[in-house]
Amino acid sequence: MKKQHKLLAGAAVFCLLAVLMFTVWRTSRPEPAEGEKHITVEVVHKDGATASFAYDTDEEYLGPLLEEAGLISGTESQYGLFVDTVDGETASYENDGGWWRLSCDGEDAQTGADGVVLEDGAVYIWTYTVG
C-alpha cells in the first residue's frame, strides 16, 4: 500500500512539473513582431553550393513565408511541417542520411520552421546535413 502512495505521489509531482515547464515555455517564447520585416534566407546545398534570398514581409513565422514563396516544401504532421525540400533539393534520410538543418542568426532552431518567429534583419540558414 505504501508503495502505491509513493508511486502516485511521484506521478503527481511529474505531472505538476510538466505543466509548470509548459507554462514557462509558453510565456517566455518570443511574440511575433507586427509590421514589415526584412530577412535573409541562405541555403547551403549538399554539394556546398549556396544561394541567398531576401524577403520583405509582414508574415509572422518563417514556415508559411517560405512555403508561399516556394522555397521549402514537405509533409504536414502533428508537429508541423517536416521540411524535406529546400530550393528544389530534396533531402533523403533513407538514401544518404540527409536532412535539412535550420539555424537562426547562427543558432540551431529550437522549433520547426512553422514556429520560428520572424525578426527584422535576421538571417535564417538551411543546411543540407548528412548524419
C-alpha positions as CSV (number, residue, x, y, z in Angstrom):
1,M,0.0,0.0,0.0
2,K,2.8,2.4,0.9
3,K,4.5,1.6,-2.5
4,Q,1.3,2.7,-4.3
5,H,1.2,6.0,-2.4
6,K,4.8,6.7,-3.4
7,L,4.1,5.9,-7.0
8,L,1.0,8.1,-7.0
9,A,2.9,11.0,-5.4
10,G,5.7,10.6,-7.9
11,A,3.3,10.7,-10.8
12,A,1.6,13.8,-9.4
13,V,4.9,15.6,-9.0
14,F,5.9,14.6,-12.5
15,C,2.6,15.9,-13.9
16,L,2.9,19.2,-12.0
17,L,6.5,19.7,-13.3
18,A,5.4,19.0,-16.8
19,V,2.6,21.6,-16.6
20,L,4.9,24.1,-15.0
21,M,7.6,23.7,-17.7
22,F,4.9,24.0,-20.5
23,T,3.6,27.2,-18.8
24,V,7.1,28.7,-18.6
25,W,7.8,27.8,-22.2
26,R,4.5,29.4,-23.4
27,T,5.0,32.6,-21.5
28,S,8.7,33.0,-22.4
29,R,8.7,32.4,-26.1
30,P,9.1,35.4,-28.3
31,E,5.9,37.1,-29.6
32,P,5.7,37.8,-33.3
33,A,6.5,41.4,-34.2
34,E,3.9,43.2,-36.2
35,G,4.8,45.2,-39.3
36,E,7.2,44.6,-42.2
37,K,10.4,42.8,-41.7
38,H,13.4,42.4,-43.9
39,I,15.0,38.9,-43.6
40,T,17.6,36.9,-45.5
41,V,17.4,33.1,-46.1
42,E,20.6,31.3,-47.1
43,V,20.7,27.8,-48.4
44,V,23.7,25.5,-48.3
45,H,23.2,22.6,-50.7
46,K,24.6,19.1,-50.4
47,D,27.4,19.9,-52.9
48,G,28.4,23.0,-50.9
49,A,26.8,25.5,-53.4
50,T,25.0,28.4,-51.7
51,A,22.0,30.5,-52.6
52,S,20.7,33.6,-50.8
53,F,17.2,35.0,-50.8
54,A,15.9,38.3,-49.4
55,Y,12.3,38.8,-48.3
56,D,10.3,41.9,-47.2
57,T,7.3,40.6,-45.4
58,D,4.7,41.2,-42.7
59,E,4.4,37.5,-42.1
60,E,5.0,36.5,-38.5
61,Y,6.5,33.0,-38.9
62,L,9.2,31.6,-41.2
63,G,7.5,28.4,-42.4
64,P,4.4,30.0,-44.0
65,L,6.5,32.7,-45.7
66,L,8.9,30.2,-47.3
67,E,6.2,27.8,-48.3
68,E,4.2,30.5,-50.0
69,A,7.4,31.7,-51.8
70,G,8.0,28.1,-53.0
71,L,11.4,27.9,-51.3
72,I,10.5,25.0,-49.0
73,S,8.1,22.1,-49.0
74,G,7.5,19.0,-47.0
75,T,4.9,16.9,-45.2
76,E,2.5,18.2,-42.6
77,S,2.5,16.2,-39.3
78,Q,1.1,16.6,-35.9
79,Y,4.3,18.6,-35.1
80,G,4.0,21.0,-38.0
81,L,5.7,21.0,-41.4
82,F,8.5,18.4,-41.8
83,V,10.7,20.1,-44.4
84,D,12.3,17.7,-46.9
85,T,12.9,20.0,-49.9
86,V,14.7,23.4,-49.9
87,D,15.4,25.4,-53.0
88,G,14.5,22.4,-55.2
89,E,16.8,19.9,-53.4
90,T,15.2,17.0,-51.6
91,A,17.0,15.5,-48.6
92,S,16.6,11.8,-48.3
93,Y,17.5,10.3,-45.0
94,E,16.8,6.8,-46.3
95,N,19.4,7.2,-49.2
96,D,22.3,9.1,-47.6
97,G,21.2,10.2,-44.0
98,G,20.5,13.6,-45.4
99,W,18.2,16.2,-43.7
100,W,17.8,20.0,-43.7
101,R,19.1,21.8,-40.6
102,L,17.7,25.2,-39.9
103,S,19.6,27.9,-38.0
104,C,18.5,31.3,-37.0
105,D,21.2,34.0,-36.7
106,G,23.9,31.3,-36.1
107,E,21.9,29.2,-33.6
108,D,20.2,26.0,-34.3
109,A,16.4,26.5,-34.5
110,Q,14.6,25.4,-31.3
111,T,11.4,24.7,-33.3
112,G,10.3,23.7,-36.7
113,A,10.1,26.4,-39.5
114,D,6.4,26.9,-38.6
115,G,7.3,28.0,-35.1
116,V,10.3,30.3,-36.0
117,V,9.2,33.9,-35.3
118,L,10.5,36.3,-37.9
119,E,12.7,39.1,-36.7
120,D,13.7,42.1,-38.7
121,G,17.2,41.8,-40.1
122,A,17.6,38.2,-39.1
123,V,19.4,35.6,-41.2
124,Y,18.0,32.1,-41.5
125,I,20.1,29.3,-42.9
126,W,19.1,25.9,-44.3
127,T,22.0,23.5,-44.5
128,Y,21.9,20.1,-46.1
129,T,23.3,17.9,-43.4
130,V,24.3,14.2,-43.6
131,G,24.3,12.0,-40.5
